[in-house]
Amino acid sequence: MAEREDTPSFDVAIVGYGPTGATLANLLGSAGLSVLVVEKEADVYPMPRAIHFDGEVMRIFQSIGLREEVLAISRPGAQGMHFVNAAGETMLIRGGTAALGPHGCANNYYFHQPELEALLRRGAARFANVSVRLRHELTGVAQDGDCATLSVRDLASGRCSDFRARYVVGCDGARSPVRASMGAPMVDLGLRQPWLVFDVVLAHEVDLPDHTVQHCDPARPMTYCNVIGARRRWEIMVLPDDDRAALVEPDNLWRMVSRWVKPEEARLERAVIYTFHSVLAEGWRQGRLLLAGDACHQTPPFLGQGMCAGIRDAANLAWKLEAVLRGRAPDGLLDTYESERAPHVRSLIELAVRLGNLIQTTDPALARERDAKFRAGQPEIFELPAQLLGHGAFDGQQGAPAGRPFPQPRLADGRLLDELLGRRMAVIGRNGTISGVSASTADRWRRAGAIVIDRPDAGLAEWLDAHHADAVVLRPDRYIVGVARTAGDLERISQHMPVAP
C-alpha cells in the first residue's frame, strides 16, 4: 500500500476491544505510547461470557490503576470448585480462599464480563494518547520495514481510511482477521465439544451452593457456577442425540435444572450453545503483526483460564513493546513473546482438556471406574499450577524460580510491592551485591530503566532468605529474571536484561 503523508500514525494499533485488547490499551496508554484501537462493534457485548479471573490478573489490573474499581465489581472465589459424581460424592476440589495469596490479592475472582469491559474502556479513556474507533472494521493490513498500514472501514458512514502503526496486535477473537492475514495455523489439542451455557438472575434467595460444582454425571454432565450477586450459570453438555433447537427452549432448560431452581425463582438471561475448543496458533508474530488472546489460543472453560490467558498475553507483550518503541531494547525482544507464552498456554489447555475428560465421561462403566479411583480416600485438593514461562527473556539455565512470577508482599510502609516498583525492571539486593557489580552492569540497569533497591524491606528479605539468595532481578511484568548469591551471579543474571546495543 502506498503511504500518504496525511495518514495518521501510531506506535501500536490494537484490533479488537474485548478484555485482552482493552487491557493492552490501558497498559500501553499508561506508558505514554500512542495507541489506535479498532473495534467493529458499537458497544460492549451485553451478555455474560467469561466469569472468572485469577490473582495474577487482578495484579495486572492493579498495574493499570484499576484494582479498587475491579474489586468493587468482583468477588473472591473463596469456596473453590468441587467435582461431584452422580452419587453426590466429592471426588476432587480446586482450592479457593479469600485470603491474600502470593499476588497480594485473593487467588480467584468471579465477575460479570460486561461490567469489567466497560470499566476497562473507561480506564483507557483516561489517556489522550489512546484513540478508539468503534464501529470500524479492519479490511486489510500490510507491512513494510518501517510500519504496518491498516485499511479500516467506518461501518456507520462506509468511509474507508488508512492508518499506520509501528506494530499491530490482533486481539480480534477466534475468527481473527489479523491471524488470517498472517496465515498462522491453529493446532487442535484434542477437545471439541458443544455445551449449552444457561445464565439466570435469581429473583430472590435460593438455596444453592456458594461454590462452583462440576456435576460429573454420565447421564448429563453439568457445571453450576455462583457468579456474582444474583447471577448463576449452568453449563450443560450437549449429547449426540440432543435436538439442539429444542434444547434451548425455555421449558427444556428449566426442566434440566429443576432440581436446583424453578422458573418463578429466576429470570432467564440467555441460553446459547458453544463449542468448547482447545487450539493453539503457531506463529504469534510476523514482522510487525502480533496476536493475543483468543486470536492465538482457545481453551475449554474447565479451569476458568480463557480470559486470564489473554490478559497475561497483554502484560507480557506490553512491556516488551514499550521497551522496543522507547529504544531500550532491540526488536528481537518481541520474538520472546510467543516462546514464553505459548508453552504456558499449552500446559493450561492440556490440563483443562484432562479435567474436561474427567467431567465429560458419559460411559457409565468408565464413570464407575473413575469414581472408584477417587473413592479410595479424602477428596484431593489441587491448585492451579504455578506459572512458568517458556524460553525467553530470563535466565533459563537457572531453573526455579527464574521464569516464574515474583510475589507481591505488603511493605512496612503499607504499600504493596508493585506500588513501589511500578512497571519497571527491578534489581533488589543486599549484603553488598548491588555495590559489588561493575560500572558496565550498573549502566546496563540504567539503560534498562531499572529501579535499584539495596536495602530490601523485611518481606523481600524473607523471600531472599527462603531462596538462599542475596539479590533478585525482576521484569516489568514481575516475572523473575534470576536470583543471585554473589555480585558475580548478579553480573551474569543482569546480562539477561534486554537492552539496546
N, C-alpha and C positions, 0 to 999 in steps of 0.2 A: 504494500500500500504506500502511495506517495504521501509524505508528511507535508502538512501545511503549517506555516508559521503561526497561524491563529488557533491551532489545535491545542486545547487545554492539556497541561502536563501535570502528572502527579508522581510521587515517589512509588506508591503502591495502589493498584486497583484491586478491589475485592468484588468478586461476582457472587452474589448470594448474601442475604442478610438475616439468616437464621441465627441460632445461638453461636455457632462457630464464627461466622462472618462478623457478627456484632461484637463478640469478644475480641476478635482480631482488630476490628476498627477502634475499639477502646484502647487496646494495648499500643497500637501504632499512633493513634491520635494523641494519647498522653505522652508519647515520646517526642511529639513535635513534628512528626513526618506528615507530609501532605498525602491524603488518602481519598480515593474515589470509591464509593460503594454503588454497585449497580444491582437493582433488585426488581424483578418483573412484577411482583405483586404490589397491591396498593397499600396493604397494611399487614400487621401481624396476623397469622393464621389463628382464628379464634377458638379452635377446638384443642383439647388436651392431646399431647403426644408424649414426649419424654416426661417422666415424673420423678426421676432420681438423679442426684449427683453426689459425689463423694467429697471427702475433706480436702483433697488436693485441689479440686475445682473451686471450692469455697476460698481457698488460699489464693487462687488466680483472681477471683472476683475481688478479694481484698487488695490485690496488687493494682487494680484499676480504680480503687477508691470507692467500691460499691459493697463492701462487706456488710455494713449495717443495714443498707437497703435490702440486700438479698436475705439477710437473716429475718427481716420483717415479713417476707412473703414465703418463707420456707419453714420446715420443722425438722428437728433431728430424728433420724430413724433409730430410735432408742431400742426397739424390741427386736430388730433384725428380721430375718426371713426363715420360715420354718418349712421344711419339706415333709409332707404328711402323706402316708399311704391311704389306700381305700378303707382300711380298718380304723383310721384316725390316729395311727401311731406316728409319732415324730421320728423320722429317720435321720435327719441332718438339719443343722441350724447354721445359717450365716450370721455371725455375731453382729450385734448392734449396741450402741451405747450413746447416751447424750453427753458423756464426759468428754473433756478436751483430749483429742488424740494428738498424734505427732505433728500435725499441720497447724496446731493452735486453734482447733475447732473440732466439732463432732466429726466422726468418720463418715457419716451418711446423712443425707437430707432428702426430703420429699417436697415437691413444689408443683405449681400449675404453670405449664410452659408459656401460655400467652402472657401471664404476668411477668415472668422472667424476661421474655423477649422484649416486652415494652420497656422494662426497666433498663435493659442493656442499650436499647435505642436511645432512651433519654440520656444515658451515660455518654454515648457517643456524641450527642448533641451539645455536650459541654465544650467541644473542641471545634473552633472555627476552621481548623485545618482538615476537618473531615467533611467531605461533600457527599451527600446521599441523594441518589437518583432513584426514587420509587417509580413503579410503572414504566421501567426502562428494561429492555431486553437485549442481551448480547446477541448479535447476529454474526459476528466473526471476530477473530483475533489473529494477528500476525506479529512476528517479531523480527528484529534485526539485531545488530551488535550492540546498539545503544539502548533500545527500549522495545516495548510491545505497543502495538496500536490496536485499540478496541473499536469495533464498529457497533454502535448502540442505537436501537430504535425506541423513541418515545411512544409508548403504546396509547397514550391519550391523543397525541397530535399526529402520529405517524411519521414525524420528522426523524431523520437519521443524522447521527453525529459521530465524529471520531474523537477519541481521547488517547493520550499517550501516557504510559506509565513505565517506570524502570522495571517493575515486577508486577505480575498479575497472579492473584491467588484465587483459584476456583473453590469456593465454599458453596457450590451450587447443587449439592444433593446427589442422590443416587443416579440420576439421569444427566449428570454434569456435562453441559456443552463444552466447558473448558477441557475436561478429560477427553471428550470426543475429539476435540481439535488436536490434542496431544497424541492421540492414538494409544493411550495407556491401557493395556488389557487388564481385565479383572479375573482373578483366580478364585475359583469356588473352593471353599474349605469344608464343604460337606453337609450343610444343613439348608434345606429349602422346604419350609413347612407353613401352610396357611393357618392363621389363628384369627379368631374373632375377638376384637377389642371392644368392650362394652363399658362405657363410662356413665355413672349416675351421680346425682347430687341428692343427698338424703334430705327428706322433708322434715324429719325430726330424729332424735337419737334412736339408734337401732343397735341391738346387742351384736356387735361384730368385732372380730379381733383387732387389736391395735397394731399388730404386726402383719407383714406380708406372709401369705400362705401359698405354697406350691402344692396343690392337690394332685398327688401322683396316683391318680385313679385310672387304671387301664380302660375303664368304660368311657371316661371322658376327662382327660387331663385338663386342669384349670389352674389359673393363678388368681388370687384375690389380693388387692392392694388397698391399704388405707393411705390415701394420697395426702390430702391436707384439708383441714376444715371438714366440710360435709361431703367432700368428694371421695368416691370409692370407684375402683376399677375391677372388672373381671376380664381376664384373658382366657379364651375358651378354644381349645384345639379343634380345628376342623377335621373331621374324619372322612375317609374316602367316599362313603356312601351318603354324605350330607348333601342336601339340596341347599346350595349357598344362598340363593334368593330367599328361600323360606327361613333359613337360619336367622336372618337379621330382622325378621318380622317381630314386632313387639311381643306378641303372645308367646312365641317360641323363646325369645330372650328371657322374659320373666319366668317362664317355666324352668329354664336351665339353672336359674339362680334362686329358685323359690325356697330352698332350704335356708337361705340367708336373708332375703329381702323380698318384700311384696311390692306390687306396682303402686299401691297407695302410700308407701313409705319413702318413695324416691322418685325423682324426675329423671327420665332417660335423656342424657345429653347427646350421646352419639353411639352408634354401633357400626363398625366397619371391619371388613376382613382384610388383614395384611398378610403378606407372605414374608415370614422371617427368613432373612438371608444371612449367609456367612461368606463374605467375599472380601478380597484384598487386592488393591491395584498394584501393578508392577510399573514403577516409573512415576514417582510423585513430583518429579521436576524434569522439565525440558527447557533448558535455557532460562528464559525469563518467566516461564509459566510454571506455577506450582499448584498443588491440590491440597485440600484439608477437609476433614470431617467426612460426611457420607460420600463425598466425591471420590474418596480413595479407600474407604473401608465401611463395611456394614456388618453389624453383629446382631445375633439374636438377643432378645432383651433379658435373658435369664440372670445376668449379672448386673443389669442396670448401668451398662458402661457405654452405650452408644453415643450419647451426647458428651459424656465425660471424655471419651477418646478424641472427639473433635476439638474440645476446648483445650485439652493437652496439646494437640497439634498447634493450635493458635499460640499458646505460650512458648512452645519450643521454637516456632518459626519467627515470632515477633522479635525476640532479642537478636536473632541472627540477621534478620532483615535490617534492623536498626544499626547493628554493628557494621554491616556491609555498606549501607547507604551513608553512614556517617564517616566512612573511610577508616574505621578502626579495625576492620578485619577484611580478608580477601573474599572475593565472590565464592570461592570454593567452600567456604564455611556452610553455604546453603546445601551442599551435597551431603552434609551430615544429617540433614533433616530426616530424610527417608531412612537412612541407615540406622538412626537412633530410634525413630518412632515405629517403623514397620514391624520389627521383631516384638516390641511390647504389645502392639495392637494384635498381632497374630496370636500371641500367647493368651490374651484375654478372649479373643474369638474362639480359640480352641477350647478354653475352659468353659465358655458359655455353651459351646456345642456339646461338651461332655455332660454338663448339667441338663441341657435340653434332652439328651438321650435318656437320662435318668427320669426326667419328668414325662417325656412323651412315650414311654413304654405302654403299648396298647395290647400286647400279647399277655393274657392272664398268667400263663406258665412262667414267662420271663419276669413278670411283676412279682410273682410269689418268690422266685429265686432272688430277685433284688431285695425284697423285704426281709428275707431270711438273713441275708448278709448284714443288714443294718440292725436286725433284732438282737444280735448277739450281746450288745452292751448298751451303754447310755448313748443318746444321740451325739454324733460327732459335731463339734463346733468348728467352723472354718472361717477364716478371714480372707479378704481379697489379697492375693499375693503382692508382696512389695514390688513397686515399680522398678524395673531395671531396663535401662536403655540398651539398644544395640550399639555396635561400634560407632564412635563419633568423637565429639569434642570433649574428651576427658581421658584420664589415664586408664586406658582399657587393659593394660597389663597388670594393674594393681589388684583387681578383684574388689570384693565388697570392702568399704561402702561406696567406692567410686561408681558413678553412673546411677546412683540412687538419690532420692530427694533428701535434703538435709532437714531435720525437724525445725519447728518454729517455737522455741520456748518464749515465755513471757520474761522480760528482763527486769532487773531490780528497779528500774525507773518506771515500771508499769507498762512500757511499750512491748508489743510483740516484735520479734526479731526483724521481720521484714519491714516494719516501720522505720527501723534504724538503717537497714541496708538499702532500701529502695530497690529498683530494678537495675542493679549494677553488679559487676563482678565483685567478689569479696575475698579478701585474704585475712584469715583470723589466726593469730599465732601468739605464742607465749615462750617464756624461758629462752629468749634470745634468738628464736628462729627468724623473726622479722628483721632484726638488725644484722643478722649474720649473712644475709644474701648479698650478692654482688650488685654494683650500681646498674649493670645492664638488666638484671632481673627486676630491680625496683623501677627502672624505666619501662620495662615491659608492663608492669602493673599500671603505671601511669597511662601508657598508650591504650591499654585495655579499658580504661575508665574505672578501675577497681577502687573500692573503699578498703582501707587497710586498718585493721584493729589489732593492736599489740597488747592490750590489757582486757582479755575477754571477761565478760560477765560470768557469774557463778554458774548459770545454766549452761553456757557454752563451754566453760571449763569442765563441767561434769561430763559433757559429751566427749570432749577430748580425752578425759581420764578413761572413759569406758572403751575408747578405741586405742588406748596406749599411744596417743599422738600429742604433738605439741603445735600442730598447725593443720589447717584445712583450707582448701581453695574451693570457692563456690561460684557457680554461674548465675547470671541474672534470673534464670528460671528456677533457682535454688536447688539445682542438681549438683552433686559433689564432683569436682574435677579430680580430687585426690586428697589423701591425708599424708602428713609428713611427721617424722620423728626428729629430724635434724634440719638445719639450714640447707644442707646439701640436698636432702629429699625435697625441700620446698623449691629449691632452684630447678630441679628436674621436673617436678609437677607443674611449675609455672610455665614450662615450655608448651604445655597443652592448652594454655590460654590463647585463643585465636586473636592475633593482632596482624595488622597490615605490615608488609615488608618495609 
